[in-house]
Amino acid sequence: MLSCKEVNVLLSEAQDRPLALREKLPLRLHLAMCQGCRNFEKQLDLLRQASRGYFRRDDDTPN
């Protein structure tokens, strides 16, 4: 089973690239059992959404 540190690395990498099936399966298994890593995943998602919203608003502003 993956450690929390390995899961954090995979969740971060998943922001930049698609994960392989051999990475996704142990990741999902760990997340099913670990509340701390699920919280970290939610935090990453929130940061990604906030960043996208910020850049969208910035693009809408006239120069």
N, C-alpha and C positions, 0 to 999 in steps of 0.2 A: 504494500500500500504506500501511496505517496505521503511524504511529510507535509506539514503545513507550509514550510518554506518552499518546497517544490511546487505546491499548489499555487502559492503566491506568484512564483515566477511564471508558471503556465498561464495564469489568469492575466498577468501583465502582457505576456507575449501574444495572447489571444486578441489583444487590442490592435496588434500590428499585422498579424498573419492568421490565416486559418489553421487550426490545430488538426493534426493527423488523428485518425480514429484511435490509434494506439496511445495517443495522449488524452483524448477526450474521455474514453471509458474509465480509466483510473481516476481522472479528475472528477467526473460525475459521481463516482462511488465515494470518493473522499468528501465531496460537498454534501452528499446525502447524510453523512455522519457527523460533520463538523460545522457547528453553528458559527464559530469564529471565521472560518474561511467563507461561509455563505455571506456573512456580514461584509467581509472584504470585497467579495464579488459585487455586492450591492453598492458599496462605496465607489468602486471603479466605474460602474454603470452610471451612477449619479454624476461623477466627475466628467465622464465622456459626454453625457447629455448637456451638462452645464457649459462645457467647452464649445460644443456645437452651437448652442443657443447664443453664446457670446459672439462667436465668429459670424453667425448669420446676421445678428444685429449690427455688427461692425460693417458688414458688406452693404447693408441697407442705408447707411449714413452717407449723404452726399459729401463730396470733398469741397 
